[in-house]
Amino acid sequence: MYHQTHCRFYNDFAYDPEYGGAALSCEEGDRLAKLIGKKAVLFMGNHGVLFTAPNAAIAFDHAYYMERACMMQVPMFIKFYLFYVLFKYVRLLE
């Protein structure tokens, strides 16, 4: 599902599936900086989200609209999954 709220993050986020916890060395910060590059959002697996921006107001704006996008996306995934399960169940009954 695409919405205007989602499109503002098109090709402007990165994902780190290997995030291992607190950064205890400078190497972890360098690794995350390489991952995010010039993008505005970094999803850190099993942790949370990191937003970058020229100032705090724009970073807050990114966080607000990312939350709104997720609030729209998650219910759609749930509905899709429920329809999928129902479809599989109905096919089993045939």
Secondary structure in CASP SS format (residue, H / E / C, confidence):
PFRMAT SS
TARGET T0000
AUTHOR 0000-0000-0000
METHOD secondary structure of the structure
MODEL  1
M C 1.00
Y C 1.00
H C 1.00
Q H 1.00
T H 1.00
H H 1.00
C H 1.00
R C 1.00
F C 1.00
Y C 1.00
N C 1.00
D C 1.00
F E 1.00
A E 1.00
Y E 1.00
D E 1.00
P C 1.00
E C 1.00
Y C 1.00
G C 1.00
G C 1.00
A C 1.00
A C 1.00
L C 1.00
S C 1.00
C H 1.00
E H 1.00
E H 1.00
G H 1.00
D H 1.00
R H 1.00
L H 1.00
A H 1.00
K H 1.00
L H 1.00
I H 1.00
G C 1.00
K C 1.00
K C 1.00
A C 1.00
V E 1.00
L E 1.00
F E 1.00
M E 1.00
G C 1.00
N C 1.00
H C 1.00
G E 1.00
V E 1.00
L E 1.00
F E 1.00
T C 1.00
A C 1.00
P C 1.00
N C 1.00
A H 1.00
A H 1.00
I H 1.00
A H 1.00
F H 1.00
D H 1.00
H H 1.00
A H 1.00
Y H 1.00
Y H 1.00
M H 1.00
E H 1.00
R H 1.00
A H 1.00
C H 1.00
M H 1.00
M H 1.00
Q H 1.00
V H 1.00
P H 1.00
M H 1.00
F H 1.00
I H 1.00
K H 1.00
F H 1.00
Y H 1.00
L H 1.00
F H 1.00
Y H 1.00
V H 1.00
L H 1.00
F H 1.00
K H 1.00
Y H 1.00
V H 1.00
R H 1.00
L H 1.00
L H 1.00
E C 1.00
END
